[in-house]
Amino acid sequence: MPARLLLHASHLDELRARLGRVRLVVQRFEKDQAAFGALCGWVLTGLGERHVRHDELIAYVEETLVITVDGLRDVAAGRQTLARFVGDPDDGPRSATEIIDGVLATVEGREWVEPLLADVPVAEFAVPLDDGEAAVRAAGLAVAMARIPPLRRMVDDLAGMPDVVAEQARLWADMAADLLVIAGDLRRCLDDDFAGETGADVRAYHTLMANNVEALRGLVATCTAMTVITKAAGDLILLARDIVRGLIGDLAARVSGWVADPAVAPLPVLVSRLGAVVATTWRIDAYLTALVTSIANLSRSIDG
């Protein structure tokens, strides 16, 4: 039995080291949400807090393995009994997977997205433009960005860093995969290292360590949810940015055409043109409001 305990302790020590490497991945995340742009980053405070909380939970499981390894070595050396080391284990915390499943259903069902963005008119924003229209829109957007600083700042606030957002989503997915393997390896260690041992103290130890397996599976579920949440936030911000850029480009191109027209426009035409400018401004504001509200809804799901 002492040899089995020492072998099992060495296996747990290897798993602890792997958890330490997973924690290094957590620490690679941005400490603020600049990656999501100034307009929405402040809303997504839950993401930054979740990074910290996730690191704390992994550290807790890691420390539990450290204590377990030391205790098993004491038992193997005869300094205490396995029954005394295990004590009276409880049933552990409720599985986090049920809670996370609810969050995933909400996010993937897009219940958090405001109707204005959920029902973006496909014909207006998704159908490809011909080369001439695309060139005019691009030129109009470039002129507007160069000559109207408030518009440029607005688009910059929306832009964020899509590559960083994609990297964060990938890191969450990688952590989910790593933690799932570690949880499975811990479960196998418990089964293989104590094969044939049926004593009450061994059963109690299995119950104790099953809590750690469940904790790791809960962390896997959290990582999976954060992968979906991070990608959903980044995708919606990019959609809103593309809509706003398109609206600005279209309006700038139209205004350029009006200015270039040598004919004097009659009053009804001028009123119509002014109305187009006002309508476009209203639409941009409406899309930005819908985006901020949607991201706020998403952020609340993180806390749930």
Buried (B, 14 or more C-beta within 10 A) or exposed (E): EEEBBBBBBBBBBEBBEBBEEBBEBBEEBBEEBEBBBBBBBBBBBBBBEBBEEBBEBBBEBBEBBEEBBEBBBBBBEEEEEBBEBBEEBEEBEEBBBEBBBEBBEBBEEEEBBBEBBEEBEEEEEEEEBEEEEEEBBBBBBEBBBEEEEEBBEBBBBBBBBBEBBBBBBEBBBBBBEBBBBBBBBBBEBBEEBBEEBEEEBBBBBBBBBBBBBBBBBBBBBBBBBBBBBBBBBBBBBBBBBBBBBBBBBBBBBBBBEEEEEEEEEEEEEEEEBEEBEEEBEEBBEEBBEBBBBBBBBBBEBBEE
